[in-house]
Amino acid sequence: MKQKLITLLFVFTVINMVAQTTASGDNIVTNKVLTPIAKVPLDIDAILIYDYDGILTSYNLDAETINWTVKATNAFTEMCANGVTLHDGVVYVPFINGEIFAVDNQDGNIFWKSRIGNINDQIVLKDQTPIISNGKLFITSQNENSSIYALNLKDGSLAWSFKLDSPINHTSVFSLGNKVFTESGTTFYSFDANTGKVLSQRSFEQPMSGKPVTDGENVIVANEKDVLFALNPNNFETAWQFKLAENQHNIKDRIFCKDKMVYFAAQGTQVSSVYAVDTKTGTQLWKTDFKDDNIQYITQQDETLWGYTKKGKLFQIHLERGEIVFQAKLTTAPVSNIEFPDVESIFYYCDAGLIQYEIESKDENMVFMRTSIKDDVYSANLKIIK
């Protein structure tokens, strides 16, 4: 009996180590479980750096040492292009070549690896941050394989997928209740998160390219030109729409909701602006302009909005009043999101490495200097473990 039990355990282990391939229509996902996934305590001294060379690093801010690094298993990955998601102590990282890893935030060990498509397919995961909901990971791909995928969180296997209309998908999937939403070209979709059934679908005149957000009632999304739409999440009827100022466009992921207000930044040929709009009526509350400089990034922190421009201007705007309460010219140009370790400083990544910016003194301190050199900097992504 003991010998039979040992044999069964051995067979179970081998099965777990072997890659499994699942398909939905023409969409193939290969997954390999290395160890059963589990909830992991947080390494609260660490920051995750998804560098613009495509390598994910955990860096200990107190000891000033590298904890671990993870990178994709084959070529065509020397680009970050995506964001990471932390859920129950597990880091989910998509690589541009179609691979997705589930990684232990403590030691960098890999729970599972998945790959969308065959190794010879021109799969691209770009501008994607994995969305975790209903026990699944949601992500969209680009190129000929352009699809939305739902992977089972426990092992990375394919739960369902759906082929999208356009080969270009520039925003992450959005989740609300038991529904997930995504856009593809001029079409906006909602799906049942569990089954992948199409619940609603609507075509627009212009391609959609804004990150969907919600005020808890409507789904708010922008086209690539100059219109923001508030849509009923059940049937996609328009509750209201808001048109940007003349010669402004390109909201993309520069948008968020807070307290029944939607805040977003639009770029322009001469003036770029941050807007505050009431999500009930679509009425503008305020607009703050930046002349001869385009806003690259915005985010919310407490009751203020932080962002930076293409020319390296760091700014902070009061959410209620719309006034600039802090601004400074940076000498190191950010290429990442902004993280907030405390009320006195911020983190951002530049082409040389990780910067901790002291707000009061305006000092730019190099915390982590990257060792490799890459000329074509696209983006980087940061996440403080907390």
Secondary structure, DSSP 8 states (H G I E B T S, - for coil): -HHHHHHHHHHHHHHHHS-EEEEETTEEEEEEESS--------TTEEEEE-TTS-EEEEETTTTEEEEEE--SSSS-----S--EEETTEEEEE-TTSEEEEEETTT--EEEEEEES-TTS--B--S---EEETTEEEEE-BGGG-EEEEEETTT--EEEEEE-S-S---S--EEETTEEEEEETTEEEEEETTT--EEEEEE-SS-B-S--EESSSSEEEEBSSSEEEEE-TTT--EEEEEE--TTEE--TT-EEEETTEEEEEEEESSEEEEEEEETTT--EEEEEEEET--EEEEEEETTEEEEEETT-EEEEEETTT--EEEEEE-SS---S--EEEETTEEEEE-SSEEEEEETTTTEEEEEEE--S--SS----EEEE--
